[in-house]
Amino acid sequence: MTDAAAAPPATVPELQDALRSVGYLADRGLATAAHIGLQLGRPILLEGEVGVGKTELAKCLAAIQGRELIRLQCYEGIDTYQALYEWDYARQMLHVRALSEQELADATTVSGLYAEEFLLERPLLKAIRAGGNAVLLVDEIDRADDEFEAFLLELLSDFQITIPEVGTVAATSRPTVVLTSNRTRELHDALKRRCLYHWIGYPSLEEELEIVRLRIPGVADALAAKVVQAVHRLRDLDLAKPPGVAETIDWVDALGVVDVQELDRQAAADTLGAVIKDRDDVELVEAELDRVVADG
Amino acid sequence: MADAAASDIVDRLVAFGHALRDEGLPVGSDDVLAFCSAVATLNPGDQEDVFWSGRATLVHRREHLPLYDEIFRQFFLGIRPPRRDEPILEKPVPVGSSGTLNIPDSEPGDQP
């Protein structure tokens, strides 16, 4: 239907409806923050527990507007070049080799190596070039270090970079930017101030039930409610990897696969792998399983 | 006329930003500007819109959210937090000295 990027929804309820149509339930607070970000062209920083839908929101914002999602997955030790661009060293060497063998190498050969065709575009450069046609997701920025944060902050301000030999690349329009953080460390004020801020916690029982119904149409209400209740109890345990919303959905799916109508102790034990991913957590949960699947 | 109403709204939003700052929240002038711009994309007459706009622009840390909520309630809704039982001061406070207003810690809300 859309061959060009669509304008963002004009109101918060419209944005919520659009997100719902792609399977994402945003409460008023989150939808308002997203709306403001889209309207003002300001980056959105989402902090929260693992698995509550931070990354998913960026994907869905791209989907509802017919935009490309460009993802920069941050990790410990990520440097600016890995995020921006790298020279295709191997290809450059082959090029020089080929020219030398044919005795075509001359004074311009080396500078010729620093050209577009030898440039490996990484997510940030891609985002600058895509501009308003993209949603840039900077995922888990808390895993990167201070230096990378400072670099990112500069980029978010100017949205341009200068590549020696190639020139300055500037975005003609700005992409929507979503940053996520699991809060393993505190981000610097400068970056935070550049962004709109929203904390996403675990959904309430009612909200999570609604999400399950949205994602798995036709699910038996009683089963869904029982699973959601169980997951909330699991989150209260001191687990290394508490289940996120995705795990709740996976668990309902898994129970469906083994054709279970009732979440009793046996069914839970059989399907625990769908919701608990950590070895030590499994032991802890098994000890509490009766309480987790209890009624009421 | 529309301008006067608009500038009233802006005054109120700015005053709210200052109220937060007075309570110790690190609200910068940029944040207040962003807050006003944000509200301008929404409905300034809708308190929920104002609430969420402020939460997204004037607060940058999770720990500050409960205080924001409380000050918003006081500023826009005139709701004072319930006081816990405080010992009654027998000694009259001399004129000219400042009193201390004890605001009990707000409960972290069930905000999603």
Interface residues (C-beta under 8 A of the other chain):
Chain A: V12 D27 R28 G29 L30 T32 A33 H35 I36 Q39 L40 R42 E47 R183 E186 D189 K192 R193 L196 Y197 H198 W199 I200 G201 Y202 P203 S204 E207
Chain B: P26 G28 D30 D31 A34 S37 A38 T41 L42 E48 D49 W52 S53 R55 A56 T57 V59 H60 R61 R62 L65 D110 Q111 P112
